[in-house]
Each structure stands twice: as C-alpha cells, then as structure tokens.
C-alpha cells in the first residue's frame, strides 16, 4: 500500500488530487498514518473534491449537478455505506455515525449557495461570504478529528483565510469570474478595472499588498480564537501565513504568491510533528 493513501486503486487518485493542491501534506502523512487513520485522509480528499466543484467548474449547471450528487451521496451514506470511494472509507469508520447528517450536508449546501455570489464589497464581506462554505467544512473536520464538543471557530477562520489567499494567488487566471479575489472597495481604492487585474502594474501590486495586510491581521486575530486544529489544517495555515508574509515584502507580490511555498522540509516536518502532538492531546 502506498504511504500516501489509506487504500490503493481508485481512492489513490482522489488523495493524489488533494496532494497536488497541498503537496506539503505529504509531510503530515508521516504523523497521520493513512493505514491507521484512513478516514482522516479521505475527509481531506473529500474537501478537495467539494472545493473543486464549488470553484473549479465554470459552468454553473455542471457544478450544481455534481454538488447535488454529493448531497444525495452524503445524505444516504450513513445507511448505505456510500457509493463513492471516499464515502466508503469515511462511513466505514464509527466516527461518521457520531457526526449528525446535517453536518455532512452543510458544506455541500454552502457550496451550492456560493455559486450565486458576486464580488464582495469589502474584506469583511469577503470573510463572511467565504466563511459559509469553509466554516461548514471546518466544523465537519473538527467534529471528525476531535468530537462534536470541540469548537471549530479557529479552524473555520483559518480555512476561510486560506481560501482567500488561494483566490488571491489565482488573481490573473480568475479575473473573468463573477467572484473576484479582490473586493470592490479595494478595486475602487486603487482604480483597477476587471481587465487590469491581468496586467502587471504598481496599482495592482499595491492592491494585492493591501489585501495581504488584511489577511495577515486576520490570521493574527484568528490565532486567539478557541478550538483545536487538525494536523492538516495546522500545516496548511503555517504555510499560508509564511507565504503571505513573503509576498507582502516582495516588489512583485503576485509572482511570489504564484510560485507558492518554498518547501522547507525540515521546518515543515517539525511543524507537522508539533501539530500531531497537539492533536493527540485533544483527540477523542
């Protein structure tokens, strides 16, 4: 069996898609053994599947059809055991039975609702809008890793900010979408039109740095919120905070964001080890 997945074959392809987006999580899998915790890995892969449907499909009717399928799948999986490879792994675990059905459905319903969203007015509105989907998944993740009694406030805010940073990294590619990565107030402040987001300019760089400053402040504030973090969420947040810091100092912040994380394996390994220790202290 590959050490990157709880099972081989079909399931491996979904885990590979998750790792393609978050390659640093290969380090985390050293401490969250997929053979011992297959559901933890399958849940991370499920999040990636739902996010890909919510943000990666530009034909709304196609996205709705896929999300509808997931709604039916997760609504019935507790009884049927699931049809999808990820569902089968998840609902073979007794943890799945302890999570209320509405918690399984909440991320899918939020993903459907956000398909109608347009560009947020300001940063606070961005956080609120993105928090519906990413907060719902963080609540599911926290319940899975730590039990229903654990607070998901910190995980939800970290997940939301991670999405906003990821959206900012795709600023050039997603300039035609209905939901722009920069809020309307920021575009107006720096005199940027939708078309100008594709063109390097001092105004674009300043707008990106202003967005990064708000993200960094929000991350500092979120650190004080209650609730434990999954190993995967802790490592993701560490990487994103470091990336935002590097980009904010750069002359061309978008180029740094697009390049992504530096891949400091030793530091990542230590961070994953530290997160795993915290997880085991809080885990049910």
ZIHUDA-V332796 format. One record per residue. RES is the residue in three letters. PHI is phi as a letter, one per 40 degrees, with the letter a starting at -180 (999 if undefined). OMEGA is omega as a letter, one per 30 degrees, with the letter a starting at -180 (* if undefined). Layout:
RES;PHI;OMEGA + RES;PHI;OMEGA
This chain:
UNK;999;l + UNK;c;l + UNK;c;a + UNK;c;a + UNK;a;l + UNK;c;l + UNK;a;a + UNK;c;l + UNK;g;a + UNK;c;a + UNK;d;a + UNK;d;a + UNK;c;l + UNK;c;l + UNK;c;l + UNK;c;l + UNK;c;l + UNK;c;a + UNK;c;l + UNK;c;l + UNK;c;a + UNK;b;a + UNK;c;a + UNK;c;a + UNK;c;l + UNK;d;l + UNK;c;a + UNK;c;a + UNK;c;l + UNK;c;a + UNK;b;l + UNK;b;a + UNK;c;a + UNK;c;l + UNK;c;l + UNK;c;a + UNK;b;a + UNK;c;a + UNK;c;l + UNK;c;a + UNK;c;l + UNK;c;l + UNK;c;l + UNK;c;l + UNK;c;l + UNK;c;l + UNK;d;l + UNK;c;l + UNK;c;a + UNK;c;l + UNK;c;l + UNK;c;l + UNK;c;a + UNK;c;a + UNK;b;a + UNK;c;l + UNK;b;a + UNK;c;l + UNK;c;a + UNK;d;a + UNK;c;l + UNK;c;l + UNK;c;l + UNK;c;l + UNK;c;a + UNK;c;l + UNK;c;l + UNK;c;l + UNK;c;a + UNK;c;l + UNK;c;l + UNK;c;a + UNK;c;a + UNK;c;l + UNK;c;a + UNK;b;a + UNK;c;l + UNK;c;l + UNK;c;a + UNK;c;a + UNK;g;l + UNK;g;l + UNK;b;a + UNK;c;l + UNK;d;l + UNK;c;l + UNK;c;a + UNK;c;l + UNK;c;a + UNK;c;a + UNK;c;l + UNK;c;a + UNK;b;a + UNK;c;l + UNK;d;a + UNK;c;a + UNK;c;a + UNK;c;a + UNK;c;a + UNK;d;a + UNK;d;a + UNK;c;l + UNK;c;l + UNK;c;a + UNK;c;a + UNK;d;l + UNK;c;a + UNK;c;l + UNK;c;l + UNK;c;l + UNK;c;l + UNK;c;a + UNK;c;a + UNK;c;l + UNK;c;a + UNK;c;a + UNK;c;l + UNK;b;a + UNK;c;a + UNK;c;a + UNK;c;a + UNK;a;a + UNK;c;l + UNK;c;l + UNK;c;l + UNK;c;a + UNK;c;a + UNK;c;a + UNK;c;a + UNK;c;a + UNK;c;l + UNK;c;a + UNK;c;a + UNK;c;l + UNK;c;l + UNK;c;l + UNK;c;l + UNK;c;l + UNK;c;l + UNK;c;a + UNK;c;a + UNK;c;l + UNK;c;l + UNK;c;a + UNK;c;a + UNK;b;a + UNK;g;a + UNK;c;a + UNK;c;a + UNK;c;l + UNK;c;l + UNK;b;a + UNK;c;a + UNK;c;l + UNK;c;a + UNK;c;a + UNK;c;l + UNK;c;a + UNK;c;l + UNK;c;a + UNK;c;l + UNK;c;l + UNK;c;a + UNK;c;l + UNK;c;l + UNK;c;l + UNK;c;l + UNK;c;l + UNK;c;a + UNK;c;a + UNK;d;a + UNK;c;a + UNK;c;a + UNK;b;a + UNK;c;a + UNK;c;a + UNK;c;l + UNK;c;l + UNK;b;l + UNK;c;a + UNK;c;l + UNK;b;a + UNK;c;a + UNK;d;l + UNK;c;l + UNK;c;l + UNK;c;a + UNK;c;a + UNK;d;a + UNK;b;l + UNK;g;a + UNK;b;l + UNK;c;l + UNK;d;a + UNK;c;a + UNK;c;l + UNK;c;l + UNK;c;a + UNK;b;l + UNK;c;l + UNK;a;l + UNK;c;l + UNK;c;l + UNK;c;l + UNK;c;l + UNK;c;l + UNK;c;l + UNK;c;l + UNK;c;l + UNK;c;l + UNK;c;l + UNK;c;l + UNK;c;l + UNK;c;l + UNK;c;a + UNK;c;l + UNK;c;l + UNK;c;l + UNK;c;l + UNK;c;l + UNK;c;a + UNK;c;a + UNK;c;l + UNK;c;a + UNK;c;l + UNK;c;l + UNK;h;l + UNK;c;l + UNK;b;l + UNK;c;l + UNK;d;a + UNK;c;a + UNK;c;l + UNK;c;a + UNK;c;l + UNK;d;a + UNK;c;l + UNK;d;a + UNK;c;a + UNK;c;l + UNK;c;l + UNK;c;l + UNK;c;l + UNK;c;l + UNK;c;l + UNK;c;a + UNK;c;a + UNK;c;a + UNK;c;a + UNK;c;l + UNK;c;l + UNK;b;a + UNK;c;a + UNK;c;l + UNK;c;l + UNK;c;l + UNK;c;a + UNK;c;l + UNK;c;l + UNK;g;a + UNK;c;a + UNK;c;l + UNK;g;l + UNK;c;a + UNK;c;a + UNK;c;l + UNK;c;l + UNK;c;a + UNK;c;l + UNK;c;a + UNK;c;l + UNK;c;l + UNK;c;l + UNK;c;l + UNK;c;l + UNK;c;l + UNK;c;l + UNK;c;l + UNK;d;a + UNK;c;l + UNK;c;a + UNK;c;a + UNK;c;l + UNK;c;*
